[in-house]
Amino acid sequence: MTRPFALEGSVAVVTGGGSGIGRAAALSFARRGARVVVSDLVGERSEAVAAEVEAAGGQALGLAADVTREADLEALRDHALKRFGQVDVVMNNAGVLAMGSPETLPDEAWRRVLEVNLMSIARSNRVFLPLLIEQGQGHVVNTSSASGLLAYGFDRLPYVASKHAVVGVSEALALYLGPKGIGVTCLCPSGVATNIVEQISFYGQTSSSPRSPEHATVAAEEVGELTATAVTQGHFLVLTVPAVRDELVERATDMEKYLQQRITEQAP
Ligand SMILES: NC(=O)c1ccc[n+]([C@@H]2O[C@H](COP(=O)([O-])OP(=O)(O)OC[C@H]3O[C@@H](n4cnc5c(N)ncnc54)[C@H](O)[C@@H]3O)[C@@H](O)[C@H]2O)c1
């Protein structure tokens, strides 16, 4: 349990908000009375989502921002303050995926994934946390993945590394920010129907995880609602597949047995 935060009347900034989970979360925040600043690498996408929010009776601003550039995040903060006067919720959501076998994935693939998925949070912390801390209230949402809790795919190591790091960073941030009146939510969805496949970089041969089909794919809208509810109720961990919790217990109880079973399952 982290700090509950009422979205009504608040201002929420979402990165990677032009599509999928970010778009859905922006719409869910707005339905609960938040004014939203939707940002994305692709500016037209942000503008389209902001227009959707406004068409539904909310208030929104759509901006281009690349989370790999600190100056873009600073400009995003400044535009949000200029238009709405405050920032209360920061959702670090932009994420990318690179796939390839462990022995072929180049540094370039590792760097891109870590820059977008992990270092973006380091930048966001520098840009937005001083505001939230000064206010003594607010909420941070970091989008990790079920791949940040369990290593599903051996052909996406940078993604697994980045998302595990996001879980650890979020937990540490919750410890730091809780006493300052700020909540933290770590979003760990399993499969979600989005446009993420559009921007996967492939390096050499990949094999899809044989375990993925076990986990139901959910709609992005469902994840948006779960995220908004987690913020308002002060929940830290958001899963979309309850079986992930059982698997975490199984893994923590006997790591050797757990891993041996998974290796056996994957044997050709
Ligand atoms: N789709 C899934 O199955 C799934 C599961 C678990 C976690 N996630 C995570 O959810 C988050 C959102 O992904 P999604 O599935 O909605 O994908 P998506 O591709 O539909 O949306 C991601 C958005 O991020 C934007 N983006 C990419 N690089 C960016 C950058 N450098 N700066 C700013 N924006 C950038 C893209 O333009 C896109 O609009 C990611 O962090 C992803 O890892 C997705």
The ligand as a Gaussian input file, in Angstrom:
#p B3LYP/6-31G(d) Opt

LIG

0 1
 N        1.812000      -4.132000     -24.773000
 C        2.205000      -4.991000     -23.863000
 O        1.956000      -6.212000     -23.962000
 C        2.953000      -4.502000     -22.648000
 C        3.103000      -5.366000     -21.542000
 C        3.798000      -4.933000     -20.439000
 C        4.330000      -3.665000     -20.404000
 N        4.181000      -2.830000     -21.489000
 C        4.790000      -1.499000     -21.400000
 O        3.791000      -0.520000     -21.558000
 C        4.375000       0.696000     -22.016000
 C        3.552000       1.253000     -23.148000
 O        3.628000       0.369000     -24.240000
 P        2.396000       0.022000     -25.179000
 O        2.260000      -1.447000     -25.173000
 O        1.253000       0.866000     -24.866000
 O        3.046000       0.384000     -26.593000
 P        2.677000       1.416000     -27.746000
 O        3.744000       1.241000     -28.757000
 O        1.257000       1.241000     -28.157000
 O        2.828000       2.832000     -27.031000
 C        4.084000       3.324000     -26.651000
 C        4.229000       4.769000     -27.075000
 O        5.510000       5.217000     -26.648000
 C        6.014000       6.078000     -27.624000
 N        7.469000       6.181000     -27.529000
 C        8.411000       5.318000     -28.002000
 N        9.648000       5.813000     -27.763000
 C        9.471000       6.993000     -27.133000
 C       10.360000       7.986000     -26.669000
 N       11.696000       7.870000     -26.815000
 N        9.840000       9.087000     -26.076000
 C        8.499000       9.239000     -25.939000
 N        7.611000       8.341000     -26.386000
 C        8.096000       7.236000     -26.985000
 C        5.558000       5.503000     -28.952000
 O        5.542000       6.500000     -29.972000
 C        4.165000       4.983000     -28.597000
 O        3.164000       5.924000     -28.933000
 C        5.817000       0.352000     -22.392000
 O        6.679000       0.763000     -21.334000
 C        5.792000      -1.166000     -22.492000
 O        7.052000      -1.740000     -22.251000
 C        3.500000      -3.216000     -22.602000

